[in-house]
Amino acid sequence: MAKEFSLRGHSFEELKKMSIEEIARLLPSRERRSLKRGLTEQQKKLLEKIRRHPNKFIKTHLRNMIILPEMVGRKFGVYIGGAAEGDKSGRWFTVEVKPEMIGFRLGDFAIPIKRVQHSAPGIGASKSTKHAAMRTT
C-alpha cells in the first residue's frame, strides 16, 4: 500500500484548495518569508502561463521559483547554463514535479554542476616532475 503524501498534516487535496498565504504558513522560514514578500513579476508570469496552458512543457530560467501545489504533475525545463559564447541555447534539465517537492525550489532538482573527472597528472603537476629528465626521441 502506497503512503499518501501530506505536508504538516494536510493532504494534497487540502493543499490544492489553499491560497498561497496559507501554504506559506506550512513551509520553512526561508520559503515562508519569500512568499510573504510576494512573487516577483517573472514568477507571476510563470504562474499565469501554468494556468493558461495546463498540459504544456514550460522552459524557465526561474530556478528560485518555489514549487506550489498547482505545479504538481507538470514538467518544466529548468535552465542549468552551459551556453557557450555565441550559443544562445544553453542546457535545460527536465523536472517532473511530484507532491513531495512542494515547498522546494525548482533549482533544487536541476543541478548545474557536472562531476569532475580528472585524468593522469601532466608535466609540471608536481615538484618532482621539474627535475625529471625529459626524453627527446
PEGI-V928029 format. One record per run of one state. SS is the DSSP state (alpha for helix, beta for strand, coil for the rest). FROM is the first residue (numbers start at 1). TO is the last residue. Records with the same first field share a line. If there is no record, write none. Layout:
SS: FROM-TO / FROM-TO
This chain:
coil: 1-5 / 8-9 / 18-19 / 25-28 / 38-40 / 53-57 / 61-65 / 67-68 / 72-74 / 82-90 / 97-98 / 102-104 / 110-126 / 131-137
beta: 6-7 / 10-11 / 58-60 / 66-66 / 75-81 / 91-96 / 105-105
alpha: 12-17 / 20-24 / 29-37 / 41-52 / 69-71 / 99-101 / 106-109 / 127-130
